[in-house]
Amino acid sequence: MTGEVRRAGAFAAVGTLALATPALGRYAPVAFLAVAGLAAFGIREGPLFELFARPGDRRDGKLYGLAGFALAATGLALLATLPVRVQMPLPVFVAAVLLLSYGNLGDRLARSKTRADVVSTLGFGGLGFVAGAVGIYGAAAVGGTPTPPAGKIVFLSASGVLLAALLRTVLFERDDPLVMLSTGLLLWFLWLLEVPDLPVVAAALGGTLLLGYAAYVLETASVPGMLTGVFLGLLTLVLGGAGWFATLIAFFGLGGLSTKYKYDVKARRGVAEDNEGARGSGNVLGNSAVALLALLGFAAAQTELVPVTAPFRYAFAGSLAAAMSDTLSSEIGGVFDRPRLVTSLEVVEPGTDGAVTWQGEVAGVAGGLAIAAIALGTELVPVGVAGAGIVVLAGVVGMTVDSLLGATMEGSWLGNQGVNFLATLSGAATGALLALLL
């Protein structure tokens, strides 16, 4: 057994303290706080120090990694045990701690056999999912909380472990406290929502995993991009439904294909996506984070936490229309000569931020039309042809905003992901505002 596996096992043992929360009650935070205190101020050397020490800990002579992990668990334990009006459900706290703890153990066990990122991700996801499900069921059964339906347990565990795995691919090991807190807050929100029965959730999870793996094999997504797509797909299919998912998957599919379109030509011209067109988490989230927020707003509206639903439908479709229009405009337009800067219409070199071609603009409008057609056909947008027109207009607005920001702010004030986010936000805002007017 390697040192990394032993250390991950030791952290998992500490995380298992969360299962004692029903018995400890309000004293549960004290247990984790005591661990944090010992890690930061008590254990300076010896076998126990060597067991938990990360490379940076040995340099400083303190177990900062363990202290941060235990403090994050302390914070969640306080939210779950303090006698306040709005209290984190106990199963959520236990699941957040366990799925990260045992997910990391699964990752290290996999890495002890192979260095392939996709295998270590499967190790994290598999063991983390099981630990999260056991935590939810066990904490509910022992703590007196009504046991959630099996579909909800699977959905919460899968969503939590996908978010944790995604964050672990883009953050450092020392950022585990942030991963734990983020996962706990997501699970708390999802706990409040209505979730379909187990067969629907299982089908959604299996389908999105297969599509995500296909995207990875076809090299249209990296491992972080695959995780992001599966995470978004699962939430969309379970919380929105088939129409929402069809719209999302159309963007991923057509966007991925357009990236591969004449890739060698675009590479020679300096306008091709990096990593042979395989999109990472930053690119995927930059284009779909606004859609995710619209989806969560819609799901909250189903529980009467938010009074209206229609604007969220149009915000979702509008943001994806903007992302699709911009992607097709860039990927198709990038193979044509004589691009012009959108702000002055002067001819510039290919790859210049904010440069457009008429062929790319036509492709962008076609992308918006494709999203609108799917949204209309699946009844995602409920006002017929007028609703589809709103989606197309939202796509054109988002595509134009992307070009304007590229010409004026990208590189100096904003990165590419920031530009994508603001462009999709403008598409979502256009769709939502016009929906309110209808």
C-alpha positions as CSV (number, residue, x, y, z in Angstrom):
1,M,0.0,0.0,0.0
2,T,1.5,3.4,-1.0
3,G,1.8,6.3,1.3
4,E,-0.9,8.2,-0.6
5,V,-3.4,5.4,-0.2
6,R,-2.6,5.2,3.5
7,R,-3.1,8.9,3.9
8,A,-6.4,8.9,2.0
9,G,-7.5,6.0,4.2
10,A,-6.7,7.9,7.3
11,F,-8.6,11.0,6.0
12,A,-11.6,8.6,5.3
13,A,-11.4,7.3,8.8
14,V,-11.7,10.9,10.1
15,G,-14.5,11.6,7.8
16,T,-16.3,8.5,9.1
17,L,-16.8,10.4,12.4
18,A,-19.7,12.1,10.6
19,L,-21.7,8.9,11.0
20,A,-21.5,9.4,14.8
21,T,-23.4,12.8,14.5
22,P,-26.8,11.4,15.4
23,A,-25.4,10.1,18.6
24,L,-23.2,13.2,19.3
25,G,-26.0,15.7,18.5
26,R,-24.9,19.2,19.1
27,Y,-21.5,18.0,20.2
28,A,-20.7,16.7,16.7
29,P,-18.9,20.0,15.7
30,V,-16.8,19.7,18.8
31,A,-15.4,16.3,17.7
32,F,-14.2,17.7,14.3
33,L,-13.0,20.9,16.0
34,A,-10.9,18.8,18.3
35,V,-9.3,17.0,15.3
36,A,-8.6,20.4,13.7
37,G,-6.9,21.6,16.9
38,L,-4.8,18.5,17.2
39,A,-3.8,18.8,13.6
40,A,-2.8,22.4,13.8
41,F,-1.2,22.6,17.2
42,G,-0.8,19.2,18.7
43,I,0.7,16.7,16.3
44,R,4.1,17.8,15.1
45,E,6.0,14.6,14.5
46,G,5.9,10.8,14.8
47,P,4.0,8.1,13.0
48,L,0.6,9.9,13.2
49,F,2.1,13.0,11.7
50,E,3.7,11.0,8.9
51,L,0.4,9.2,8.2
52,F,-1.6,12.5,7.6
53,A,1.1,14.8,6.3
54,R,0.9,16.2,2.8
55,P,4.1,17.5,1.2
56,G,3.4,21.1,2.3
57,D,2.7,19.9,5.9
58,R,6.1,18.4,6.2
59,R,7.7,21.6,5.1
60,D,5.8,23.7,7.8
61,G,5.7,21.0,10.5
62,K,1.9,21.2,10.9
63,L,-0.9,19.2,9.6
64,Y,-2.7,22.0,7.7
65,G,-4.4,19.6,5.3
66,L,-6.1,17.7,8.1
67,A,-6.9,20.9,10.0
68,G,-8.6,22.4,7.0
69,F,-10.5,19.2,6.3
70,A,-11.7,19.0,9.9
71,L,-12.7,22.7,10.0
72,A,-14.8,22.4,6.9
73,A,-16.5,19.4,8.5
74,T,-17.0,21.5,11.6
75,G,-18.7,24.2,9.6
76,L,-21.1,21.8,8.0
77,A,-21.7,20.1,11.4
78,L,-22.7,23.5,12.9
79,L,-25.2,24.0,10.1
80,A,-26.7,20.6,10.7
81,T,-26.9,20.6,14.5
82,L,-27.4,24.2,15.6
83,P,-31.0,24.8,16.8
84,V,-31.8,27.4,14.1
85,R,-34.9,27.8,11.9
86,V,-33.1,26.9,8.7
87,Q,-31.0,23.8,9.4
88,M,-29.0,21.6,7.0
89,P,-30.5,18.1,7.0
90,L,-28.3,15.7,8.9
91,P,-28.1,13.2,6.0
92,V,-26.8,16.0,3.7
93,F,-23.9,16.8,6.1
94,V,-22.9,13.2,6.5
95,A,-23.1,12.5,2.8
96,A,-20.9,15.6,1.9
97,V,-18.2,14.5,4.3
98,L,-18.2,10.8,3.4
99,L,-18.4,11.1,-0.4
100,L,-15.4,13.4,-0.5
101,S,-13.4,11.3,2.1
102,Y,-14.0,8.0,0.4
103,G,-14.0,9.5,-3.1
104,N,-10.4,10.5,-2.5
105,L,-9.6,7.0,-1.2
106,G,-11.1,5.5,-4.4
107,D,-9.0,8.0,-6.5
108,R,-5.8,7.0,-4.7
109,L,-6.5,3.3,-4.9
110,A,-7.0,3.6,-8.7
111,R,-3.9,5.7,-9.1
112,S,-1.9,3.1,-7.3
113,K,-2.7,0.8,-10.3
114,T,-2.6,3.2,-13.2
115,R,-2.0,6.9,-13.9
116,A,-4.9,7.2,-16.4
117,D,-7.1,10.2,-15.3
118,V,-10.3,8.6,-16.5
119,V,-9.7,5.5,-14.3
120,S,-8.9,7.6,-11.2
121,T,-12.0,9.6,-11.8
122,L,-14.0,6.3,-11.9
123,G,-12.4,5.3,-8.6
124,F,-13.4,8.6,-7.0
125,G,-16.9,8.5,-8.4
126,G,-17.6,4.8,-7.6
127,L,-16.5,4.7,-4.0
128,G,-17.6,8.3,-3.3
129,F,-21.1,7.5,-4.7
130,V,-21.5,4.4,-2.5
131,A,-20.2,6.3,0.6
132,G,-22.6,9.2,0.0
133,A,-25.6,6.9,-0.4
134,V,-24.7,5.0,2.7
135,G,-24.3,8.3,4.6
136,I,-27.7,9.6,3.5
137,Y,-29.5,6.3,4.3
138,G,-27.6,5.7,7.6
139,A,-27.9,9.2,8.9
140,A,-31.7,9.3,8.2
141,A,-32.3,5.9,9.7
142,V,-30.3,6.6,12.9
143,G,-31.1,10.3,13.3
144,G,-34.8,10.0,13.1
145,T,-35.1,11.9,9.7
146,P,-37.6,10.4,7.3
147,T,-35.6,8.2,4.9
148,P,-35.6,9.7,1.4
149,P,-36.9,7.6,-1.5
150,A,-34.3,5.5,-3.3
151,G,-34.5,7.8,-6.3
152,K,-33.6,10.8,-4.2
153,I,-30.7,9.1,-2.5
154,V,-29.2,8.0,-5.8
155,F,-29.7,11.5,-7.3
156,L,-28.2,13.3,-4.3
157,S,-25.2,10.9,-4.1
158,A,-24.5,11.1,-7.9
159,S,-24.9,14.8,-8.1
160,G,-22.7,15.4,-5.1
161,V,-19.9,13.0,-6.2
162,L,-19.9,14.5,-9.7
163,L,-19.5,18.0,-8.4
164,A,-16.8,16.9,-6.0
165,A,-15.0,15.0,-8.7
166,L,-15.2,18.0,-11.1
167,L,-13.9,20.4,-8.5
168,R,-11.1,18.0,-7.6
169,T,-9.9,18.0,-11.3
170,V,-9.6,21.8,-11.4
171,L,-8.5,22.5,-7.8
172,F,-5.6,21.2,-5.7
173,E,-5.7,18.6,-2.9
174,R,-5.3,21.3,-0.3
175,D,-8.6,22.8,-1.6
176,D,-10.6,19.8,-0.2
177,P,-12.3,22.1,2.4
178,L,-13.8,24.2,-0.4
179,V,-14.9,21.0,-2.3
180,M,-16.6,19.7,0.9
181,L,-18.4,23.0,1.6
182,S,-19.5,23.4,-2.0
183,T,-20.8,19.8,-2.2
184,G,-22.7,20.2,1.1
185,L,-24.4,23.4,-0.1
186,L,-25.5,21.8,-3.4
187,L,-26.9,18.8,-1.7
188,W,-28.8,21.0,0.8
189,F,-30.5,22.8,-2.1
190,L,-31.2,19.6,-4.0
191,W,-32.7,18.0,-0.8
192,L,-35.5,20.6,-1.0
193,L,-36.5,19.7,-4.5
194,E,-38.9,17.1,-5.8
195,V,-37.1,14.2,-7.5
196,P,-38.6,11.5,-9.8
197,D,-38.7,7.8,-8.8
198,L,-35.7,5.5,-8.9
199,P,-36.2,4.1,-12.5
200,V,-36.2,7.6,-13.9
201,V,-33.2,8.7,-12.0
202,A,-31.3,5.5,-12.8
203,A,-32.0,5.9,-16.5
204,A,-30.9,9.5,-16.4
205,L,-27.7,8.7,-14.6
206,G,-26.9,5.7,-16.9
207,G,-27.7,7.7,-20.1
208,T,-25.6,10.7,-19.2
209,L,-22.7,8.6,-18.1
210,L,-22.7,6.8,-21.5
211,L,-23.0,10.0,-23.4
212,G,-20.2,11.6,-21.3
213,Y,-17.9,8.6,-21.9
214,A,-18.7,8.7,-25.6
215,A,-17.7,12.4,-25.7
216,Y,-14.4,11.5,-24.0
217,V,-13.7,8.6,-26.4
218,L,-14.5,10.7,-29.4
219,E,-12.2,13.4,-28.0
220,T,-14.8,16.1,-28.0
221,A,-14.3,16.5,-24.2
222,S,-11.5,16.1,-21.8
223,V,-12.0,14.3,-18.4
224,P,-13.0,17.6,-16.7
225,G,-15.2,18.5,-19.6
226,M,-16.8,15.0,-19.5
227,L,-17.5,15.4,-15.8
228,T,-19.0,18.8,-16.3
229,G,-21.3,17.5,-19.1
230,V,-22.5,14.5,-17.1
231,F,-23.1,16.7,-14.1
232,L,-25.1,19.2,-16.1
233,G,-26.9,16.5,-18.1
234,L,-28.0,14.6,-14.9
235,L,-29.4,17.7,-13.3
236,T,-31.1,18.8,-16.5
237,L,-32.7,15.5,-17.2
238,V,-33.9,14.9,-13.6
239,L,-35.0,18.5,-12.7
240,G,-36.1,19.7,-16.1
241,G,-37.1,16.8,-18.2
242,A,-36.6,15.4,-21.7
243,G,-37.1,18.7,-23.5
244,W,-34.6,20.5,-21.4
245,F,-32.1,17.7,-21.8
246,A,-32.6,17.5,-25.6
247,T,-31.8,21.2,-25.9
248,L,-28.7,20.9,-23.8
249,I,-27.4,17.8,-25.6
250,A,-28.0,19.4,-28.9
251,F,-25.7,22.2,-28.0
252,F,-23.0,19.8,-26.7
253,G,-23.3,17.5,-29.8
254,L,-23.5,20.2,-32.5
255,G,-20.9,22.3,-30.7
256,G,-18.5,19.4,-30.4
257,L,-18.9,18.5,-34.1
258,S,-18.4,22.1,-35.2
259,T,-15.2,22.2,-33.2
260,K,-13.9,19.2,-35.2
261,Y,-15.0,20.7,-38.5
262,K,-11.9,21.3,-40.6
263,Y,-9.8,21.3,-37.5
264,D,-6.5,21.1,-39.4
265,V,-7.4,24.2,-41.4
266,K,-8.3,26.1,-38.2
267,A,-5.2,24.9,-36.5
268,R,-3.0,26.3,-39.4
269,R,-4.9,29.6,-39.1
270,G,-4.4,29.8,-35.4
271,V,-8.1,29.7,-34.6
272,A,-8.6,26.1,-33.5
273,E,-9.6,25.1,-29.9
274,D,-6.7,23.7,-27.8
275,N,-6.3,20.1,-26.9
276,E,-7.4,18.9,-30.4
277,G,-10.8,20.4,-29.8
278,A,-11.6,18.5,-26.6
279,R,-13.4,21.0,-24.5
280,G,-12.5,21.3,-20.8
281,S,-14.6,22.2,-17.8
282,G,-13.9,25.9,-18.2
283,N,-15.2,26.0,-21.7
284,V,-18.2,23.9,-20.9
285,L,-19.1,25.9,-17.8
286,G,-18.5,29.2,-19.5
287,N,-21.1,28.2,-22.1
288,S,-23.6,26.5,-19.8
289,A,-23.3,27.9,-16.3
290,V,-26.2,30.4,-17.0
291,A,-28.3,27.5,-18.3
292,L,-27.6,25.6,-15.0
293,L,-28.7,28.6,-12.9
294,A,-31.9,28.9,-15.0
295,L,-32.6,25.2,-14.5
296,L,-32.1,25.4,-10.7
297,G,-34.4,28.5,-10.6
298,F,-37.1,26.5,-12.5
299,A,-36.7,23.5,-10.1
300,A,-37.0,25.9,-7.1
301,A,-40.2,27.3,-8.7
302,Q,-41.7,23.8,-8.7
303,T,-41.6,23.8,-4.9
304,E,-43.1,27.3,-4.7
305,L,-39.7,28.8,-3.5
306,V,-40.0,31.0,-6.6
307,P,-43.3,32.3,-7.9
308,V,-42.9,32.0,-11.7
309,T,-41.5,29.4,-14.1
310,A,-41.8,30.7,-17.7
311,P,-38.9,33.2,-17.6
312,F,-36.6,30.3,-16.5
313,R,-37.6,28.3,-19.5
314,Y,-36.7,31.1,-21.9
315,A,-33.5,31.9,-19.9
316,F,-32.4,28.3,-20.3
317,A,-33.2,28.1,-24.0
318,G,-31.9,31.7,-24.7
319,S,-28.6,31.0,-23.0
320,L,-28.0,27.8,-25.0
321,A,-29.1,29.5,-28.2
322,A,-26.5,32.2,-27.5
323,A,-23.8,29.6,-26.8
324,M,-24.8,27.6,-29.9
325,S,-24.8,30.7,-32.1
326,D,-21.5,31.9,-30.9
327,T,-19.9,28.4,-31.2
328,L,-21.0,27.9,-34.7
329,S,-20.2,31.4,-35.7
330,S,-16.6,31.0,-34.5
331,E,-16.0,27.4,-35.6
332,I,-17.6,27.7,-39.1
333,G,-16.6,31.3,-39.7
334,G,-13.0,30.6,-38.7
335,V,-12.3,28.7,-41.9
336,F,-13.1,31.7,-44.2
337,D,-10.9,34.5,-45.2
338,R,-11.2,38.3,-44.7
339,P,-12.8,38.4,-41.2
340,R,-13.9,41.9,-40.2
341,L,-13.8,43.5,-36.7
342,V,-17.3,43.8,-35.5
343,T,-16.8,47.3,-34.1
344,S,-15.2,49.0,-37.2
345,L,-15.8,46.4,-40.0
346,E,-12.1,46.7,-41.0
347,V,-10.5,43.6,-42.3
348,V,-8.3,41.9,-39.7
349,E,-6.2,38.7,-39.4
350,P,-8.0,35.4,-38.7
351,G,-8.2,34.7,-34.9
352,T,-8.5,38.4,-33.9
353,D,-10.8,38.7,-31.0
354,G,-14.1,40.2,-32.1
355,A,-13.6,39.4,-35.8
356,V,-16.5,37.9,-37.7
357,T,-17.3,36.7,-41.2
358,W,-20.7,36.8,-42.9
359,Q,-20.5,33.0,-43.3
360,G,-20.0,32.7,-39.6
361,E,-22.9,35.0,-38.8
362,V,-25.2,32.9,-41.0
363,A,-24.0,29.7,-39.2
364,G,-24.7,31.4,-35.9
365,V,-28.2,32.3,-36.8
366,A,-28.7,28.7,-38.0
367,G,-27.5,27.5,-34.6
368,G,-30.0,29.7,-32.8
369,L,-32.7,28.3,-35.1
370,A,-31.7,24.7,-34.3
371,I,-32.0,25.4,-30.5
372,A,-35.3,27.2,-31.1
373,A,-36.7,24.3,-33.1
374,I,-35.8,21.7,-30.5
375,A,-37.2,23.9,-27.7
376,L,-40.4,24.4,-29.6
377,G,-40.7,20.7,-30.6
378,T,-40.2,19.5,-27.0
379,E,-42.4,22.2,-25.5
380,L,-39.6,23.6,-23.5
381,V,-40.9,27.1,-24.6
382,P,-44.7,27.2,-24.4
383,V,-45.7,30.0,-26.7
384,G,-45.4,28.4,-30.1
385,V,-43.7,30.2,-33.0
386,A,-43.5,33.4,-31.0
387,G,-41.6,31.6,-28.3
388,A,-39.2,30.1,-30.8
389,G,-38.6,33.6,-32.3
390,I,-37.6,34.8,-28.8
391,V,-35.1,32.0,-28.6
392,V,-33.6,32.8,-32.0
393,L,-33.4,36.5,-31.1
394,A,-31.7,35.6,-27.8
395,G,-29.1,33.6,-29.7
396,V,-28.3,36.5,-32.0
397,V,-28.1,38.9,-29.1
398,G,-25.7,36.6,-27.3
399,M,-23.6,36.0,-30.4
400,T,-23.3,39.7,-31.0
401,V,-22.4,40.5,-27.4
402,D,-19.7,37.9,-27.5
403,S,-18.2,39.6,-30.6
404,L,-18.4,43.0,-29.1
405,L,-16.8,41.9,-25.8
406,G,-14.1,40.1,-27.8
407,A,-13.3,43.3,-29.7
408,T,-13.3,45.6,-26.7
409,M,-12.5,43.7,-23.5
410,E,-11.2,40.2,-24.1
411,G,-7.5,39.8,-23.2
412,S,-7.3,43.0,-21.2
413,W,-10.3,42.7,-18.8
414,L,-11.9,39.3,-19.6
415,G,-10.8,35.8,-20.5
416,N,-12.5,33.6,-23.0
417,Q,-14.6,31.9,-20.4
418,G,-15.7,35.2,-18.9
419,V,-16.8,36.5,-22.4
420,N,-18.7,33.3,-22.9
421,F,-20.5,33.6,-19.6
422,L,-21.5,37.2,-20.2
423,A,-22.7,36.4,-23.8
424,T,-24.9,33.5,-22.5
425,L,-26.1,35.7,-19.7
426,S,-27.2,38.3,-22.3
427,G,-29.0,35.6,-24.2
428,A,-30.7,34.4,-21.1
429,A,-31.7,37.9,-20.0
430,T,-33.2,38.6,-23.5
431,G,-35.2,35.4,-23.4
432,A,-36.5,35.9,-19.9
433,L,-37.4,39.6,-20.3
434,L,-39.3,39.0,-23.6
435,A,-41.1,36.0,-21.9
436,L,-42.3,38.3,-19.2
437,L,-43.6,40.7,-21.8
438,L,-45.6,37.9,-23.4
